[in-house]
Amino acid sequence: MIMKPILLPDLTWFKSNRHPSRDWARAICFLLFTTLFVLADSKSLSSASRAMTVTGRFDPGDLIFTDSAAALMKYNPRTGLTTPILSQGLLVQPYGIAIGEDQTVYISDTGAMGIIAIHRGAGKARLWASGATLGTPFGIASGLGHELYIANGQAVLAADRGSGKLRTTAHGGFLRAPLGVAVTTDGELFVADASGAVVQVHPNSGEQKLISSGSYLKNPVGITSSGSDELYVSDSSASRIVRVNAKTGEQALVATEGEMVTPVGVLVVGTDNLLVGDPDAFALAGGIIQVDLRSGFPAQWDPKLGIHVT
């Protein structure tokens, strides 16, 4: 697939001198101490979110992403500008992003070992969850009900968005190093496990089903759903994106190498395009890579249609 960078010219990225490890046990430490991107599309936020004031504001269609130099950022595809929404303060090393039905944005922070919440109406960030049960939160996703799902490297947790109460949904079994979580439009929960597997977890019972493992999957860390039966998985140590059929487990290589070095965050936008956050892309400058899943040709963002293929 042909990949296109989305330029983020006004960011100064924190870099560290290290190389990704192919060993899944070391991959967790690698993720803890490097610049990370996990993406969220704010198009689900209504126009009322324009009243939100933190450091910046969310507008429908903005791309929201984390930078582990203690910042939550947004990219406006209409203007091409990247600006901070929240920086420093409660954020230490932000990782994942989930947006609730009430338009609260939840940020998992591996450095703070907590979940930070920002509600558009309150315009204020707060520590929403922390403690021994939470551990070190990596991937986070919003469920269809009132729960968030969190992968902490040891287990998959569920958190009630109202009370903040945590419970362990699944651990052990096929889960050896769960780092990424994704919820489909049907409410199915899938986990990217850095041991080299994609696992389906029942949101209530915690029952596990191995969907796919091995082959292209070496150290998967991020996962997203296209809304159908297709899952897209980032494999940071193998420098590639893998498509996994959620029903059959069949794998297909989507993109690899080129500008892609250490892909982490993944997000399907529209029906045919994938955004990939890579902290080491573009000569270690870091950036977001856009991949046209349909034809492989570069695409430009259209604020009205989501994605317009040129």
C-alpha positions in Angstrom: 0.0 0.0 0.0 1.2 3.6 -0.7 1.4 5.6 2.5 1.1 9.4 2.8 2.2 11.5 5.7 0.0 14.0 7.4 2.5 16.8 8.3 2.5 17.9 11.9 5.0 20.8 11.6 4.6 22.6 14.9 5.3 19.7 17.3 8.5 19.0 19.1 8.7 15.3 19.7 10.4 13.7 22.7 12.8 11.0 21.5 14.8 8.4 23.3 17.8 6.4 22.0 16.5 2.9 21.8 15.5 0.3 19.2 12.3 -1.8 19.3 12.6 -5.3 20.7 11.1 -8.3 19.1 10.6 -9.9 22.5 7.1 -9.3 23.7 8.0 -9.1 27.4 10.4 -6.2 26.6 7.9 -4.5 24.3 5.9 -3.3 27.3 8.9 -1.4 28.6 9.5 -0.1 25.1 6.0 1.3 25.0 6.3 2.9 28.4 9.3 5.0 27.6 8.8 6.2 24.0 6.7 8.7 22.2 3.3 7.2 21.4 0.4 7.9 19.2 -3.1 6.5 19.7 -5.7 8.1 17.6 -9.4 9.0 18.0 -11.7 10.7 15.6 -13.8 13.5 17.1 -16.4 13.5 14.4 -18.8 11.9 16.9 -18.6 15.1 18.9 -21.5 17.4 18.3 -21.2 21.1 17.3 -21.9 21.9 20.9 -18.4 20.7 21.7 -17.2 24.0 20.2 -17.9 25.6 23.6 -15.3 23.3 25.2 -12.3 25.2 26.6 -9.3 23.4 28.1 -6.2 24.6 26.3 -7.8 24.1 22.9 -11.2 22.8 21.8 -12.6 19.8 19.9 -14.3 20.4 16.7 -16.2 17.8 14.6 -13.8 16.2 12.2 -10.6 17.0 14.2 -8.1 14.2 14.7 -7.2 13.8 18.3 -4.0 12.1 19.3 -1.6 11.7 22.2 2.1 12.7 22.4 4.0 11.1 25.3 5.7 14.5 25.9 2.7 15.1 28.2 0.2 16.4 25.6 -3.2 15.7 24.1 -3.2 17.2 20.6 -5.6 17.9 17.8 -5.0 18.1 14.1 -7.5 20.2 12.1 -7.6 18.8 8.5 -9.3 22.0 7.2 -6.5 24.3 8.3 -3.6 21.8 8.6 -2.8 23.1 12.1 -1.8 21.0 15.0 -2.5 22.5 18.4 -2.5 21.3 22.0 -5.8 20.6 23.8 -4.2 19.7 27.1 -0.5 19.6 28.1 1.5 19.0 31.3 -0.6 19.1 34.4 -2.2 15.7 35.0 -0.6 14.2 31.9 2.7 12.5 32.2 2.9 10.0 29.3 -0.6 9.8 27.7 -1.2 6.8 25.6 -4.8 5.8 24.6 -8.0 7.8 23.9 -11.6 6.8 24.2 -14.7 9.1 23.7 -17.8 8.4 25.7 -21.4 8.8 24.6 -21.6 11.9 26.8 -18.6 13.3 24.9 -16.2 12.9 27.7 -12.7 12.1 26.5 -10.8 9.5 28.5 -7.0 9.3 28.2 -4.9 6.4 29.5 -1.6 7.6 30.9 1.2 5.1 31.4 3.4 7.5 33.3 0.7 8.7 35.7 -0.7 5.2 35.9 -4.2 6.6 35.6 -7.1 7.6 33.4 -7.6 11.3 32.8 -11.0 12.6 31.9 -12.0 15.8 30.1 -15.7 16.6 29.7 -16.5 19.2 27.1 -19.0 20.9 29.3 -16.8 21.2 32.3 -13.8 22.2 30.3 -11.5 20.8 33.0 -9.3 17.7 33.3 -9.5 15.4 36.3 -7.9 12.1 37.4 -10.7 9.7 36.8 -9.2 6.4 37.8 -6.0 5.0 39.3 -4.7 2.4 41.7 -3.5 -1.1 42.0 -6.4 -2.7 40.0 -5.9 -0.3 37.1 -2.1 -0.9 37.0 -0.5 0.7 34.0 -3.2 1.4 31.4 -2.4 1.1 27.7 -5.2 0.7 25.2 -8.6 2.1 26.0 -11.9 1.8 24.2 -15.5 2.9 24.8 -18.2 0.1 24.8 -21.7 0.4 23.7 -23.1 0.6 27.2 -21.7 2.6 30.1 -18.3 0.9 30.3 -14.8 1.5 29.1 -12.4 -1.3 28.3 -8.8 -1.0 29.3 -5.7 -3.2 28.6 -3.0 -2.9 31.2 -0.4 -5.4 29.9 -1.7 -8.1 32.3 -5.5 -8.1 31.9 -8.4 -6.5 30.3 -10.5 -4.4 32.6 -13.9 -2.8 32.4 -14.7 0.5 34.1 -18.1 2.0 34.7 -18.2 5.4 33.1 -20.6 6.7 35.8 -18.9 5.5 39.0 -15.4 4.7 37.8 -15.6 1.3 39.4 -13.2 -1.2 37.9 -13.5 -4.9 37.4 -11.3 -7.5 35.7 -13.0 -8.7 32.6 -10.4 -11.3 31.5 -6.8 -12.3 32.3 -4.7 -15.4 31.7 -5.7 -17.8 29.0 -4.7 -16.4 25.6 -3.9 -13.1 27.2 -0.2 -12.8 28.0 0.5 -9.1 27.3 -2.7 -7.3 26.3 -2.0 -3.8 25.1 -4.7 -2.8 22.6 -8.5 -3.0 22.8 -11.2 -2.3 20.2 -15.0 -2.4 20.3 -16.9 -3.0 17.1 -20.2 -1.4 16.2 -21.9 -4.7 17.4 -20.3 -4.4 20.8 -17.7 -7.2 20.3 -14.4 -6.7 22.2 -11.1 -7.6 20.6 -7.6 -7.4 22.1 -4.2 -7.0 20.6 -1.8 -9.1 22.6 1.9 -8.4 22.3 2.7 -12.1 22.6 1.6 -12.3 18.9 -2.2 -12.7 19.0 -5.6 -11.2 18.5 -8.1 -12.4 21.1 -11.9 -11.9 21.3 -13.1 -11.3 24.9 -16.8 -11.5 25.8 -17.5 -8.1 27.5 -19.6 -9.6 30.3 -18.4 -13.2 30.9 -14.8 -12.6 30.0 -14.8 -15.8 27.8 -11.9 -15.8 25.4 -11.5 -16.9 21.8 -8.3 -16.9 19.9 -9.0 -15.2 16.6 -5.5 -15.2 15.0 -1.9 -15.6 16.0 1.6 -16.0 14.5 2.3 -15.4 10.8 2.3 -11.6 10.4 1.5 -11.0 14.0 4.7 -10.6 16.0 4.2 -7.9 18.7 0.8 -6.4 18.0 0.1 -3.3 20.2 -2.7 -1.4 18.6 -6.1 -2.5 17.1 -9.1 -0.9 15.5 -12.3 -2.0 13.8 -13.6 -1.0 10.4 -17.1 -1.5 11.6 -17.5 -4.8 9.6 -15.6 -8.0 10.2 -12.2 -6.4 9.5 -9.7 -5.6 12.3 -6.5 -3.6 11.7 -3.6 -4.3 13.9 -0.3 -2.4 14.4 2.8 -4.5 14.9 5.4 -2.1 16.2 8.5 -4.3 16.2 7.7 -5.7 12.7 6.9 -2.2 11.2 3.7 -3.3 9.7 -0.1 -3.1 9.7 -2.0 -6.4 9.5 -5.7 -6.9 8.6 -7.3 -9.7 10.5 -10.8 -11.1 9.7 -12.7 -11.2 13.0 -14.7 -14.3 11.9 -12.1 -16.4 10.2 -8.8 -15.1 11.6 -7.4 -14.8 8.2 -4.5 -12.3 8.0 -3.4 -10.0 5.2 -0.5 -7.6 5.1 -1.8 -4.0 4.6 1.4 -1.8 4.8 4.9 -2.3 5.9 8.2 -0.5 6.1 8.7 2.6 3.9 8.1 5.5 6.2 6.5 3.1 8.7 9.0 2.2 11.5 7.2 1.7 14.9 3.4 1.9 14.2 1.3 2.2 17.4 -2.1 3.9 17.0 -4.5 2.9 14.3 -7.8 4.4 13.3 -10.1 3.7 10.3 -11.6 6.9 8.9 -14.5 6.7 6.5 -14.7 3.3 4.8 -11.4 3.1 2.9 -8.7 4.9 4.8 -6.5 4.1 7.8 -4.5 6.5 9.9 -1.4 5.2 11.6 0.5 7.0 14.4 4.2 6.2 14.3 6.7 7.9 16.7 9.7 7.0 14.6 8.4 7.7 11.1 9.9 10.4 8.9 13.6 10.0 10.0 12.5 9.7 13.7 10.6 12.9 13.6 7.3 11.1 14.3 4.1 11.6 12.4 0.8 10.2 11.2 0.7 8.1 8.1 -2.5 7.9 5.9 -3.1 4.7 4.0 -5.8 4.2 1.3 -7.1 0.7 2.0 -9.0 0.5 -1.2 -6.5 1.4 -3.9 -3.3 2.1 -2.1 -3.2 5.6 -3.5 -2.6 8.7 -1.2 -5.7 10.5 0.0 -6.5 13.9 1.2 -8.8 14.7 4.1 -12.2 16.1 3.1 -13.9 17.8 6.1 -17.4 17.1 4.8 -17.0 13.6 3.4 -14.4 12.3 5.9 -11.9 11.1 3.2 -11.8 12.1 -0.4 -9.5 10.0 -2.7 -7.7 12.2 -5.2 
